[in-house]
Amino acid sequence: MRSVAVLPGQKEKFLFSTGSVTMPSFTDTVAGGKAAENHSYGFIVVEIESDEVVHTRSVSANEFGEFNDLIYRVQNGVVTKEAVECLVWGDSHFAQKEDRVTNAFRKLCYDLKIEMSVLHDVWDSQSINVHNIKNPIVQFQLMKEGKDDLRKELDQMNTELNWFNNNMKKTIVVGSNHDDMLDRAMYQTTWQEHIKNAELFVEMLSLTLSGKAKDGIIPYYINDRFNKITALGVNDSYIKNNIELALHGHKGPNGSKGSIKSFAQLSSKTIIGHSHSPSIVGGCYQVGISCSKQHGYNSGLSGWAYNGVTLNKHGKRQSITFNQFTMSYTTLY
């Protein structure tokens, strides 16, 4: 699966390949070995809601032809209902929240009876960003819109996380690059450059210097405040149903920048975030976003989409994309 970049406001475009419903048969070559490794039983569901709204999603099956689609389980020719265990949300960026998008993702959790969530980029860092420190135009705009308040952004993150703490049995927050922006501000800037946020800046700097926030300031605040939410560091691993969930996607092998192609080469199957453009390559699924599409720094052609990936107890993943206009994802609910 690949999201194709389009101009803002245009209909989103996606490319899919279906998978296979035949027995694997590959040549004894390097190319054949790579193809065998990524051989996947599956198909694409296409739902036509109207002339303007069409929903597509991939379905993965096992070698016996058993599969799950949304909340439905097909096994031995019998259709039953089965709750979906986990949803990896699109990158959250709570400071860029859009209510209709948040509500659509929450409805998905209710529809599929999801009790575990995995979150990426819960922190946006628009209130204190090292990229903006030397740009007075951006800083003035943030001030005018009331988006330069570090305490306000932290409180907003806590408010959004409260929903997960109250409605999910377990939530995992993945160490992400926007968390790093706050940590970088501690050693790349000084409190004198953030007079409005000076008191909280000094508090965060103290946490950094004391070693209490060894995995980062955002993981420290989350783990200190919530009993059903666990925030991971960038070096942590979290495997559920044989799928690695702890990788955001910004750090690639040996210090390189991350990409879905590099994660597709790993021996383990993964679900990552970071690019905001939903994709499937080999054993790697990449989620989109669960927030507003306009972040200030992005303009022009974009493949960003409202998208998350579900994971069921059989270890099968399903990429769920919401229509950008209706925020629907199926005709079944």
C-alpha positions as CSV (number, residue, x, y, z in Angstrom):
1,M,0.0,0.0,0.0
2,R,1.2,3.5,-0.8
3,S,-0.3,6.9,-0.2
4,V,0.2,9.2,-3.3
5,A,0.9,12.9,-2.7
6,V,-1.9,15.3,-3.9
7,L,-2.5,19.0,-3.5
8,P,-4.3,20.2,-0.3
9,G,-8.1,19.7,-0.5
10,Q,-7.9,17.2,-3.4
11,K,-9.2,13.7,-3.1
12,E,-6.7,11.4,-1.5
13,K,-5.1,8.7,-3.7
14,F,-3.8,5.3,-2.6
15,L,-2.2,2.4,-4.5
16,F,-2.7,-1.2,-3.4
17,S,-1.5,-4.6,-4.3
18,T,-3.8,-7.4,-3.3
19,G,-1.6,-10.2,-1.9
20,S,-2.3,-13.8,-3.1
21,V,-4.8,-16.6,-2.8
22,T,-2.5,-19.2,-4.3
23,M,0.2,-21.5,-2.9
24,P,3.7,-19.9,-2.8
25,S,6.0,-21.0,-5.7
26,F,9.3,-19.1,-6.1
27,T,12.5,-19.7,-7.8
28,D,15.6,-20.7,-5.8
29,T,17.3,-17.3,-6.4
30,V,17.9,-14.2,-4.4
31,A,14.8,-12.5,-5.9
32,G,12.8,-15.6,-5.2
33,G,13.9,-15.7,-1.6
34,K,12.9,-12.1,-1.1
35,A,9.5,-12.7,-2.7
36,A,8.9,-15.8,-0.5
37,E,9.7,-13.9,2.6
38,N,7.1,-11.3,1.9
39,H,4.5,-13.7,0.4
40,S,1.1,-12.7,1.8
41,Y,-2.3,-14.4,1.6
42,G,-4.9,-11.7,1.3
43,F,-7.2,-9.4,-0.7
44,I,-8.5,-5.9,-0.8
45,V,-12.0,-4.9,0.4
46,V,-13.6,-2.1,-1.6
47,E,-16.8,-0.5,-0.1
48,I,-18.7,2.0,-2.2
49,E,-20.6,4.3,0.2
50,S,-21.6,6.8,-2.6
51,D,-20.3,8.0,-5.9
52,E,-17.9,10.3,-4.0
53,V,-16.9,8.1,-1.0
54,V,-15.2,4.8,-1.4
55,H,-13.5,2.8,1.4
56,T,-10.6,0.4,0.8
57,R,-8.6,-1.8,3.2
58,S,-6.4,-4.7,2.9
59,V,-7.1,-8.1,4.6
60,S,-4.4,-10.6,5.6
61,A,-5.3,-14.3,5.8
62,N,-3.3,-17.4,7.1
63,E,-2.5,-20.5,5.1
64,F,-5.8,-22.1,6.0
65,G,-7.8,-19.2,4.5
66,E,-8.9,-17.8,7.9
67,F,-9.0,-14.0,8.2
68,N,-10.4,-11.0,10.1
69,D,-11.9,-7.9,8.6
70,L,-12.7,-5.2,11.2
71,I,-14.6,-7.0,14.0
72,Y,-15.6,-10.1,11.9
73,R,-13.7,-13.4,12.0
74,V,-14.0,-15.9,9.1
75,Q,-13.0,-19.5,10.0
76,N,-14.1,-22.8,8.5
77,G,-16.8,-21.0,6.5
78,V,-18.4,-19.5,9.6
79,V,-18.5,-15.7,10.3
80,T,-18.3,-14.7,14.0
81,K,-17.6,-11.4,15.8
82,E,-14.2,-11.0,17.5
83,A,-13.0,-7.9,19.3
84,V,-9.8,-6.3,17.9
85,E,-7.1,-6.2,20.6
86,C,-5.1,-3.1,19.7
87,L,-5.1,0.1,17.6
88,V,-2.0,1.9,16.6
89,W,-3.3,5.5,16.1
90,G,-1.9,7.8,13.5
91,D,0.6,10.3,14.9
92,S,-1.3,12.3,17.5
93,H,0.3,15.7,17.8
94,F,-2.2,16.7,20.5
95,A,-1.4,20.4,20.1
96,Q,-2.7,20.0,16.5
97,K,-5.9,18.3,17.6
98,E,-9.0,18.4,15.3
99,D,-12.1,17.3,17.1
100,R,-13.8,15.5,14.2
101,V,-10.7,13.4,13.7
102,T,-10.3,12.6,17.3
103,N,-14.0,11.6,17.6
104,A,-13.7,9.4,14.5
105,F,-10.7,7.5,16.0
106,R,-12.5,7.1,19.3
107,K,-15.6,5.8,17.5
108,L,-13.4,3.2,15.8
109,C,-12.2,2.0,19.2
110,Y,-15.9,1.6,20.3
111,D,-16.9,-0.1,17.1
112,L,-14.1,-2.6,17.2
113,K,-14.2,-3.0,21.0
114,I,-10.5,-2.0,21.2
115,E,-9.0,-2.0,24.7
116,M,-5.4,-1.2,23.9
117,S,-3.9,1.8,22.1
118,V,-0.4,2.6,20.9
119,L,0.3,6.3,20.3
120,H,3.0,8.1,18.4
121,D,4.1,11.8,18.7
122,V,1.7,12.7,21.5
123,W,3.9,15.8,22.0
124,D,4.0,18.3,19.2
125,S,6.4,20.8,20.7
126,Q,5.0,23.8,18.8
127,S,5.3,25.9,22.0
128,I,9.0,25.4,22.3
129,N,10.7,24.3,19.1
130,V,14.4,24.7,18.4
131,H,13.6,25.1,14.7
132,N,11.6,28.3,15.5
133,I,14.0,29.9,18.0
134,K,15.6,32.1,15.3
135,N,12.5,32.8,13.3
136,P,10.7,35.8,14.8
137,I,7.9,35.7,12.2
138,V,6.9,32.2,13.3
139,Q,7.3,33.1,17.0
140,F,5.1,36.1,16.6
141,Q,2.4,34.1,14.9
142,L,2.5,31.5,17.7
143,M,2.3,34.2,20.3
144,K,-0.7,35.8,18.5
145,E,-2.5,32.5,18.4
146,G,-1.7,31.6,22.0
147,K,0.4,28.6,20.9
148,D,3.7,29.6,22.6
149,D,2.7,28.5,26.1
150,L,4.6,25.4,27.2
151,R,2.4,24.8,30.2
152,K,-0.7,25.0,28.1
153,E,0.7,22.4,25.7
154,L,1.7,20.1,28.5
155,D,-1.8,20.4,30.1
156,Q,-3.4,19.7,26.7
157,M,-1.4,16.5,26.3
158,N,-2.4,15.4,29.8
159,T,-6.1,16.1,29.0
160,E,-6.0,14.0,25.9
161,L,-4.1,11.2,27.6
162,N,-6.7,11.2,30.4
163,W,-9.2,9.8,27.8
164,F,-6.9,6.8,27.2
165,N,-6.3,6.3,30.9
166,N,-10.0,6.2,31.5
167,N,-11.1,4.2,28.4
168,M,-8.3,1.8,27.6
169,K,-7.0,-1.1,29.7
170,K,-3.5,-0.3,28.4
171,T,-1.9,2.4,26.4
172,I,1.7,2.5,25.0
173,V,3.3,5.8,24.1
174,V,6.2,5.3,21.6
175,G,9.3,7.4,21.9
176,S,9.1,9.8,19.0
177,N,11.1,12.6,17.3
178,H,8.8,15.4,18.5
179,D,9.5,14.3,22.1
180,D,13.2,14.8,21.2
181,M,12.5,18.4,20.2
182,L,11.7,19.2,23.8
183,D,14.8,17.4,25.1
184,R,17.0,19.2,22.5
185,A,15.7,22.6,23.7
186,M,17.2,21.8,27.1
187,Y,20.8,21.7,25.6
188,Q,20.4,23.8,22.5
189,T,18.7,26.9,24.0
190,T,18.5,28.7,27.4
191,W,15.7,29.8,29.7
192,Q,16.5,33.4,28.8
193,E,15.3,32.6,25.2
194,H,12.0,31.4,26.6
195,I,11.0,34.1,29.1
196,K,7.3,33.2,28.9
197,N,8.1,29.6,29.7
198,A,11.1,30.2,32.0
199,E,9.8,28.5,35.2
200,L,8.7,25.3,33.5
201,F,11.8,25.3,31.3
202,V,14.0,25.4,34.4
203,E,11.9,22.6,36.0
204,M,12.4,20.4,32.9
205,L,16.1,21.3,32.7
206,S,16.5,20.1,36.3
207,L,14.8,16.8,35.5
208,T,17.3,16.4,32.6
209,L,20.4,17.3,34.6
210,S,19.3,15.1,37.6
211,G,19.0,12.0,35.3
212,K,15.4,11.4,36.4
213,A,14.2,11.9,32.8
214,K,16.7,9.4,31.3
215,D,14.3,8.4,28.5
216,G,13.3,12.0,27.9
217,I,11.1,14.6,29.5
218,I,7.8,13.6,27.9
219,P,8.1,9.9,28.9
220,Y,9.0,11.0,32.5
221,Y,5.9,13.2,32.8
222,I,3.6,10.5,31.4
223,N,4.9,7.7,33.5
224,D,4.7,9.9,36.6
225,R,1.1,10.8,36.1
226,F,-0.8,7.9,34.6
227,N,-1.3,4.3,35.9
228,K,-2.6,2.7,32.6
229,I,-0.2,4.4,30.2
230,T,3.4,3.4,29.7
231,A,5.7,5.8,27.8
232,L,8.7,4.1,26.2
233,G,12.2,5.4,25.3
234,V,13.6,5.2,21.8
235,N,15.8,2.2,22.7
236,D,12.9,0.1,24.2
237,S,11.1,-2.8,22.6
238,Y,7.4,-3.7,22.9
239,I,6.3,-6.9,21.1
240,K,2.7,-7.9,20.9
241,N,1.4,-10.9,19.0
242,N,4.9,-11.1,17.3
243,I,4.7,-7.5,16.0
244,E,7.2,-4.9,17.2
245,L,5.3,-1.8,18.3
246,A,8.0,0.4,19.9
247,L,9.5,1.9,16.8
248,H,8.4,5.4,15.8
249,G,10.3,5.4,12.4
250,H,12.5,8.4,12.7
251,K,15.7,6.5,13.6
252,G,17.0,4.0,11.1
253,P,19.9,1.5,11.3
254,N,23.3,2.7,12.4
255,G,22.4,6.3,12.9
256,S,20.7,6.8,9.5
257,K,17.3,8.5,9.1
258,G,14.4,6.0,9.3
259,S,12.3,5.0,6.3
260,I,9.7,2.4,5.8
261,K,12.0,0.6,3.4
262,S,14.7,0.2,6.0
263,F,12.2,-1.1,8.6
264,A,10.8,-3.5,6.0
265,Q,14.2,-5.2,6.0
266,L,14.1,-6.1,9.7
267,S,13.7,-9.7,10.7
268,S,10.6,-8.7,12.9
269,K,7.3,-7.4,11.6
270,T,6.6,-3.8,12.7
271,I,4.1,-1.0,12.9
272,I,5.7,2.5,12.7
273,G,4.6,6.1,12.5
274,H,6.5,9.3,11.7
275,S,5.9,10.0,8.0
276,H,2.1,10.7,8.3
277,S,1.6,8.9,5.0
278,P,0.1,5.4,5.5
279,S,2.0,2.6,3.7
280,I,2.7,-1.1,3.7
281,V,6.1,-2.4,2.5
282,G,7.0,-6.0,3.2
283,G,6.6,-6.7,6.9
284,C,6.2,-3.0,7.9
285,Y,3.0,-1.1,8.3
286,Q,3.1,2.7,8.7
287,V,0.3,4.7,10.1
288,G,-0.9,8.2,9.1
289,I,-2.2,10.9,11.4
290,S,-5.0,11.3,14.0
291,C,-4.9,15.2,14.1
292,S,-5.1,18.2,11.8
293,K,-3.4,18.1,8.5
294,Q,-2.1,21.7,8.7
295,H,0.9,22.0,11.0
296,G,2.3,25.2,9.6
297,Y,5.5,23.7,8.3
298,N,3.9,21.5,5.7
299,S,2.7,22.9,2.4
300,G,2.3,21.7,-1.2
301,L,1.8,18.1,-2.3
302,S,1.2,15.7,0.5
303,G,0.3,12.0,1.1
304,W,-0.8,12.6,4.7
305,A,-4.0,10.8,5.6
306,Y,-6.1,10.0,8.6
307,N,-5.1,6.4,9.3
308,G,-4.4,3.9,11.9
309,V,-3.5,0.2,12.0
310,T,-5.3,-2.5,14.0
311,L,-3.7,-5.6,15.4
312,N,-5.7,-8.7,16.3
313,K,-4.9,-11.6,18.6
314,H,-3.8,-13.7,15.6
315,G,-1.0,-11.3,14.8
316,K,-2.7,-9.9,11.7
317,R,-2.6,-6.2,11.0
318,Q,-5.2,-4.1,9.1
319,S,-4.7,-0.5,7.8
320,I,-7.8,1.6,8.4
321,T,-8.1,4.9,6.5
322,F,-10.8,7.5,7.2
323,N,-12.3,9.5,4.4
324,Q,-11.0,13.1,4.7
325,F,-14.4,14.7,4.2
326,T,-16.9,12.3,6.0
327,M,-14.4,10.7,8.5
328,S,-16.1,7.4,7.8
329,Y,-14.0,4.3,7.3
330,T,-16.7,1.6,6.4
331,T,-20.3,1.2,5.4
332,L,-20.9,-1.3,8.2
333,Y,-21.2,1.1,11.1
